[in-house]
Amino acid sequence: MNIKVTTLNGTYDVPFFDGDSTLESIERQGIAVQSHCRDGFCGACRCKLVSGSVDYKVDPLAFIDDDEILTCCTVPNENVELIFD
């Protein structure tokens, strides 16, 4: 699976590594995105899900809109496209 990541610094194609969260796969490629708790509590890793779908490893407690995900506690089901502010 592939994760397309758009940040203020550019757009990147990131391979998803089995066993990782979405956030961990992004970080493996040296892409800096905000994160903090890594457990779905704080919402720092919130981003917009443009396309694709994800599953949550744990139910998040942070508030997210319908078109947002928390990358720290998700794994993609298919290719996904994400936009970080």
NULUMTOR-355010 format. One record per residue: x, z, y of N, C-alpha, C, O, CB in turn; residue in one letter; chain. Coordinates in nm, 4 decimals, m for minus. Glycine has a CB too. Layout:
N
> X/Z/Y/X/Z/Y/X/Z/Y/X/Z/Y/X/Z/Y/A/A;
...
//
This chain:
85
> 0.0843/0.0000/m0.1182/0.0000/0.0000/0.0000/0.0879/0.0000/0.1233/0.2044/0.0398/0.1192/m0.0954/0.1211/0.0005/M/A;
> 0.0304/m0.0449/0.2314/0.1044/m0.0567/0.3556/0.0273/0.0133/0.4675/m0.0957/0.0117/0.4704/0.1297/m0.2053/0.3905/N/A;
> 0.1009/0.0739/0.5583/0.0431/0.1410/0.6737/0.0950/0.0702/0.7982/0.2156/0.0682/0.8225/0.0786/0.2942/0.6754/I/A;
> 0.0058/0.0128/0.8766/0.0447/m0.0481/1.0043/0.0263/0.0590/1.1113/m0.0840/0.1096/1.1317/m0.0410/m0.1784/1.0367/K/A;
> 0.1353/0.0926/1.1792/0.1360/0.2014/1.2763/0.1655/0.1456/1.4146/0.2664/0.0779/1.4343/0.2397/0.3093/1.2377/V/A;
> 0.0780/0.1738/1.5101/0.1028/0.1357/1.6489/0.1187/0.2624/1.7310/0.0305/0.3482/1.7326/m0.0125/0.0467/1.7053/T/A;
> 0.2327/0.2734/1.7995/0.2614/0.3856/1.8883/0.2947/0.3292/2.0256/0.2948/0.2077/2.0451/0.3788/0.4742/1.8333/T/A;
> 0.3224/0.4163/2.1191/0.3643/0.3705/2.2518/0.4960/0.2944/2.2457/0.5272/0.2171/2.3363/0.3773/0.4891/2.3470/L/A;
> 0.5740/0.3157/2.1391/0.7058/0.2522/2.1254/0.7043/0.1225/2.0459/0.8081/0.0576/2.0334/0.8005/0.3473/2.0604/N/A;
> 0.5897/0.0829/1.9919/0.5845/m0.0425/1.9173/0.4910/m0.0366/1.7989/0.4188/0.0609/1.7782/0.7212/m0.0798/1.8705/G/A;
> 0.4944/m0.1456/1.7202/0.4120/m0.1571/1.6003/0.5048/m0.1708/1.4806/0.6038/m0.2438/1.4857/0.3136/m0.2786/1.6097/T/A;
> 0.4718/m0.0994/1.3719/0.5583/m0.0921/1.2553/0.4753/m0.1110/1.1285/0.3597/m0.0691/1.1219/0.6341/0.0426/1.2516/Y/A;
> 0.5350/m0.1740/1.0293/0.4764/m0.1814/0.8956/0.5504/m0.0818/0.8085/0.6725/m0.0888/0.7941/0.4845/m0.3267/0.8360/D/A;
> 0.4755/0.0111/0.7503/0.5335/0.1223/0.6758/0.4823/0.1191/0.5325/0.3614/0.1126/0.5107/0.4999/0.2579/0.7431/V/A;
> 0.5723/0.1235/0.4342/0.5251/0.1345/0.2958/0.4764/0.2760/0.2693/0.5335/0.3730/0.3192/0.6370/0.0962/0.1958/P/A;
> 0.3702/0.2868/0.1902/0.3218/0.4188/0.1515/0.3929/0.4607/0.0238/0.3988/0.3845/m0.0726/0.1671/0.4191/0.1320/F/A;
> 0.4468/0.5820/0.0234/0.5162/0.6359/m0.0929/0.4232/0.7300/m0.1686/0.3721/0.8263/m0.1114/0.6460/0.7094/m0.0507/F/A;
> 0.4011/0.7026/m0.2973/0.3162/0.7895/m0.3800/0.3668/0.9328/m0.3746/0.4871/0.9578/m0.3813/0.3123/0.7397/m0.5265/D/A;
> 0.2736/1.0261/m0.3624/0.3085/1.1674/m0.3542/0.3230/1.2172/m0.2123/0.3215/1.3380/m0.1891/0.4350/1.1925/m0.4280/G/A;
> 0.3370/1.1265/m0.1165/0.3480/1.1636/0.0248/0.2108/1.1679/0.0890/0.1152/1.1084/0.0392/0.4387/1.0651/0.1003/D/A;
> 0.2024/1.2388/0.1997/0.0867/1.2232/0.2878/0.1117/1.0982/0.3718/0.2222/1.0439/0.3721/0.0640/1.3514/0.3791/S/A;
> 0.0103/1.0538/0.4415/0.0272/0.9408/0.5324/0.1375/0.9723/0.6331/0.2224/0.8877/0.6608/m0.1058/0.9083/0.6053/T/A;
> 0.1362/1.0939/0.6880/0.2368/1.1363/0.7856/0.3778/1.1314/0.7271/0.4700/1.0825/0.7923/0.2059/1.2776/0.8350/L/A;
> 0.3952/1.1809/0.6065/0.5282/1.1830/0.5450/0.5839/1.0423/0.5247/0.7032/1.0194/0.5447/0.5230/1.2560/0.4112/E/A;
> 0.4981/0.9476/0.4851/0.5439/0.8092/0.4698/0.5860/0.7506/0.6036/0.6853/0.6781/0.6108/0.4341/0.7228/0.4070/S/A;
> 0.5123/0.7807/0.7091/0.5476/0.7322/0.8430/0.6815/0.7913/0.8862/0.7678/0.7196/0.9369/0.4369/0.7684/0.9458/I/A;
> 0.6988/0.9203/0.8665/0.8232/0.9872/0.9061/0.9442/0.9378/0.8262/1.0552/0.9338/0.8794/0.8087/1.1377/0.8889/E/A;
> 0.9244/0.9001/0.6992/1.0344/0.8468/0.6170/1.0984/0.7240/0.6814/1.2159/0.6953/0.6589/0.9834/0.8112/0.4767/R/A;
> 1.0210/0.6526/0.7606/1.0706/0.5315/0.8266/1.1327/0.5608/0.9631/1.1706/0.4686/1.0353/0.9577/0.4313/0.8424/Q/A;
> 1.1430/0.6892/0.9983/1.2058/0.7269/1.1247/1.1158/0.7107/1.2454/1.1637/0.7074/1.3588/1.3285/0.6466/1.1451/G/A;
> 0.9858/0.7005/1.2224/0.8907/0.6843/1.3327/0.8446/0.8231/1.3756/0.7924/0.9002/1.2950/0.7683/0.5942/1.2908/I/A;
> 0.8642/0.8534/1.5021/0.8272/0.9853/1.5550/0.6822/0.9832/1.6021/0.6469/0.9100/1.6946/0.9213/1.0267/1.6714/A/A;
> 0.5993/1.0638/1.5379/0.4620/1.0856/1.5814/0.4399/1.2357/1.5882/0.5088/1.3126/1.5212/0.3587/1.0166/1.4852/V/A;
> 0.3435/1.2768/1.6693/0.3183/1.4193/1.6852/0.2637/1.4796/1.5570/0.1819/1.4198/1.4872/0.2214/1.4437/1.8000/Q/A;
> 0.3114/1.5995/1.5284/0.2584/1.6771/1.4169/0.2979/1.8219/1.4398/0.3882/1.8513/1.5181/0.3113/1.6244/1.2788/S/A;
> 0.2302/1.9108/1.3715/0.2656/2.0517/1.3857/0.2405/2.1262/1.2556/0.3349/2.1537/1.1817/0.1863/2.1161/1.5000/H/A;
> 0.1167/2.1591/1.2263/0.0863/2.2504/1.1155/0.1010/2.1872/0.9776/0.1373/2.2556/0.8819/m0.0531/2.3024/1.1305/C/A;
> 0.0730/2.0567/0.9663/0.0783/1.9827/0.8404/m0.0249/2.0268/0.7372/m0.0114/1.9964/0.6187/0.2141/1.9956/0.7815/R/A;
> m0.1271/2.0978/0.7817/m0.2317/2.1443/0.6909/m0.3727/2.1111/0.7375/m0.4688/2.1602/0.6782/m0.2197/2.2917/0.6727/D/A;
> m0.3889/2.0299/0.8413/m0.5214/1.9923/0.8887/m0.5869/2.0922/0.9819/m0.7064/2.0824/1.0095/m0.6093/1.9707/0.7737/G/A;
> m0.5091/2.1892/1.0310/m0.5652/2.2921/1.1192/m0.5570/2.2559/1.2675/m0.6533/2.2762/1.3415/m0.4940/2.4227/1.0960/F/A;
> m0.4431/2.2028/1.3111/m0.4188/2.1909/1.4555/m0.4666/2.0601/1.5175/m0.5051/2.0588/1.6344/m0.2735/2.2058/1.4821/C/A;
> m0.4652/1.9516/1.4432/m0.5079/1.8228/1.4971/m0.4007/1.7462/1.5716/m0.4302/1.6417/1.6296/m0.6219/1.8433/1.5869/G/A;
> m0.2773/1.7942/1.5722/m0.1704/1.7265/1.6467/m0.1435/1.5853/1.5949/m0.1035/1.4983/1.6723/m0.0423/1.8084/1.6397/A/A;
> m0.1643/1.5612/1.4671/m0.1357/1.4298/1.4079/m0.2560/1.3360/1.4098/m0.2551/1.2320/1.3439/m0.0882/1.4470/1.2654/C/A;
> m0.3585/1.3725/1.4847/m0.4811/1.2917/1.4951/m0.4461/1.1515/1.5462/m0.3675/1.1361/1.6397/m0.5852/1.3602/1.5901/R/A;
> m0.5051/1.0510/1.4840/m0.4876/0.9143/1.5305/m0.6135/0.8345/1.4997/m0.7010/0.8792/1.4257/m0.3634/0.8487/1.4651/C/A;
> m0.6204/0.7168/1.5574/m0.7364/0.6304/1.5365/m0.7147/0.5458/1.4115/m0.6097/0.4836/1.3950/m0.7615/0.5398/1.6604/K/A;
> m0.8150/0.5442/1.3235/m0.8142/0.4591/1.2054/m0.8829/0.3287/1.2419/m1.0047/0.3250/1.2591/m0.8843/0.5283/1.0837/L/A;
> m0.8051/0.2216/1.2537/m0.8580/0.0914/1.2947/m0.9194/0.0176/1.1763/m1.0256/m0.0436/1.1878/m0.7475/0.0063/1.3581/V/A;
> m0.8506/0.0243/1.0619/m0.9026/m0.0414/0.9419/m0.8502/0.0294/0.8183/m0.7494/0.0999/0.8231/m0.8636/m0.1910/0.9392/S/A;
> m0.9207/0.0094/0.7069/m0.8836/0.0731/0.5817/m0.9551/0.2054/0.5638/m1.0416/0.2424/0.6432/m0.7340/0.0938/0.5753/G/A;
> m0.9177/0.2765/0.4579/m0.9800/0.4059/0.4304/m0.8762/0.5013/0.3715/m0.7753/0.4594/0.3148/m1.1006/0.3899/0.3337/S/A;
> m0.9039/0.6292/0.3867/m0.8141/0.7338/0.3382/m0.8947/0.8401/0.2645/m1.0158/0.8524/0.2833/m0.7344/0.7971/0.4552/V/A;
> m0.8266/0.9153/0.1818/m0.8826/1.0346/0.1195/m0.8094/1.1549/0.1765/m0.6907/1.1477/0.2084/m0.8706/1.0293/m0.0369/D/A;
> m0.8815/1.2653/0.1888/m0.8206/1.3901/0.2351/m0.7756/1.4715/0.1152/m0.8525/1.4939/0.0217/m0.9196/1.4717/0.3225/Y/A;
> m0.6492/1.5163/0.1184/m0.5960/1.6045/0.0143/m0.6586/1.7433/0.0268/m0.6826/1.8110/m0.0732/m0.4412/1.6137/0.0236/K/A;
> m0.6846/1.7846/0.1507/m0.7556/1.9094/0.1820/m0.8517/1.8775/0.2950/m0.8240/1.7894/0.3763/m0.6561/2.0267/0.2217/V/A;
> m0.9637/1.9474/0.3015/m1.0582/1.9247/0.4113/m0.9989/1.9756/0.5414/m0.9549/2.0904/0.5487/m1.1937/1.9939/0.3830/D/A;
> m0.9972/1.8914/0.6445/m0.9383/1.9341/0.7714/m1.0293/2.0329/0.8442/m1.1517/2.0255/0.8339/m0.9106/1.8127/0.8607/P/A;
> m0.9689/2.1232/0.9163/m1.0437/2.2163/1.0002/m1.0406/2.1738/1.1465/m1.1247/2.2174/1.2252/m0.9879/2.3575/0.9856/L/A;
> m0.9451/2.0897/1.1838/m0.9361/2.0399/1.3210/m1.0496/1.9411/1.3469/m1.0946/1.8719/1.2556/m0.7982/1.9730/1.3469/A/A;
> m1.0948/1.9354/1.4707/m1.1997/1.8421/1.5101/m1.1438/1.7008/1.5135/m1.0369/1.6772/1.5698/m1.2589/1.8805/1.6474/F/A;
> m1.2161/1.6063/1.4530/m1.1814/1.4649/1.4613/m1.3088/1.3847/1.4807/m1.4148/1.4206/1.4293/m1.1048/1.4178/1.3343/I/A;
> m1.2972/1.2758/1.5554/m1.4091/1.1836/1.5724/m1.4237/1.0986/1.4467/m1.3362/1.0989/1.3602/m1.3889/1.0939/1.6975/D/A;
> m1.5353/1.0254/1.4371/m1.5636/0.9434/1.3199/m1.4579/0.8356/1.2953/m1.4349/0.7963/1.1809/m1.6988/0.8788/1.3349/D/A;
> m1.3940/0.7879/1.4014/m1.2944/0.6820/1.3863/m1.1511/0.7358/1.3844/m1.0564/0.6592/1.4020/m1.3094/0.5813/1.4984/D/A;
> m1.1346/0.8659/1.3633/m1.0026/0.9280/1.3617/m0.9727/0.9908/1.2256/m1.0632/1.0225/1.1483/m0.9925/1.0337/1.4718/E/A;
> m0.8429/1.0077/1.1986/m0.7988/1.0801/1.0799/m0.6866/1.1750/1.1193/m0.6290/1.1634/1.2275/m0.7522/0.9822/0.9682/I/A;
> m0.6566/1.2678/1.0313/m0.5378/1.3525/1.0433/m0.4389/1.3028/0.9388/m0.4666/1.3086/0.8190/m0.5719/1.5066/1.0235/L/A;
> m0.3252/1.2546/0.9834/m0.2295/1.1934/0.8905/m0.1613/1.2957/0.8005/m0.1109/1.2597/0.6941/m0.1248/1.1166/0.9677/T/A;
> m0.1586/1.4218/0.8409/m0.0870/1.5238/0.7635/m0.1530/1.5553/0.6299/m0.0860/1.6015/0.5375/m0.0759/1.6501/0.8440/C/A;
> m0.2811/1.5314/0.6186/m0.3512/1.5709/0.4954/m0.4318/1.4561/0.4354/m0.5306/1.4786/0.3656/m0.4438/1.6887/0.5234/C/A;
> m0.3888/1.3320/0.4630/m0.4561/1.2153/0.4055/m0.3598/1.1320/0.3228/m0.2379/1.1393/0.3385/m0.5181/1.1292/0.5159/T/A;
> m0.4180/1.0533/0.2347/m0.3463/0.9476/0.1628/m0.4333/0.8223/0.1716/m0.5552/0.8302/0.1565/m0.3165/0.9881/0.0112/V/A;
> m0.3714/0.7071/0.1960/m0.4510/0.5847/0.2059/m0.5040/0.5403/0.0703/m0.4374/0.5563/m0.0320/m0.3683/0.4731/0.2678/P/A;
> m0.6252/0.4839/0.0707/m0.6852/0.4227/m0.0481/m0.6489/0.2756/m0.0592/m0.6547/0.2159/m0.1667/m0.8368/0.4384/m0.0452/N/A;
> m0.6118/0.2195/0.0533/m0.5825/0.0761/0.0662/m0.4950/0.0617/0.1896/m0.4610/0.1614/0.2534/m0.7153/m0.0121/0.0774/E/A;
> m0.4584/m0.0606/0.2239/m0.3834/m0.0818/0.3468/m0.4629/m0.0255/0.4635/m0.5842/m0.0447/0.4720/m0.3527/m0.2323/0.3683/N/A;
> m0.3941/0.0444/0.5537/m0.4602/0.1013/0.6693/m0.3865/0.0607/0.7962/m0.2673/0.0301/0.7936/m0.4683/0.2540/0.6576/V/A;
> m0.4595/0.0612/0.9072/m0.4009/0.0375/1.0395/m0.4349/0.1576/1.1265/m0.5513/0.1958/1.1387/m0.4538/m0.0967/1.1041/E/A;
> m0.3322/0.2166/1.1866/m0.3466/0.3371/1.2670/m0.2913/0.3157/1.4072/m0.1937/0.2433/1.4265/m0.2762/0.4548/1.1998/L/A;
> m0.3558/0.3804/1.5059/m0.3041/0.3780/1.6427/m0.2872/0.5220/1.6889/m0.3809/0.6017/1.6861/m0.3995/0.2984/1.7392/I/A;
> m0.1650/0.5532/1.7315/m0.1332/0.6847/1.7875/m0.1254/0.6714/1.9384/m0.0658/0.5770/1.9902/0.0006/0.7411/1.7293/F/A;
> m0.1863/0.7671/2.0096/m0.1779/0.7669/2.1570/m0.0433/0.8182/2.2024/m0.0174/0.8255/2.3225/m0.2901/0.8525/2.2188/D/A;
//
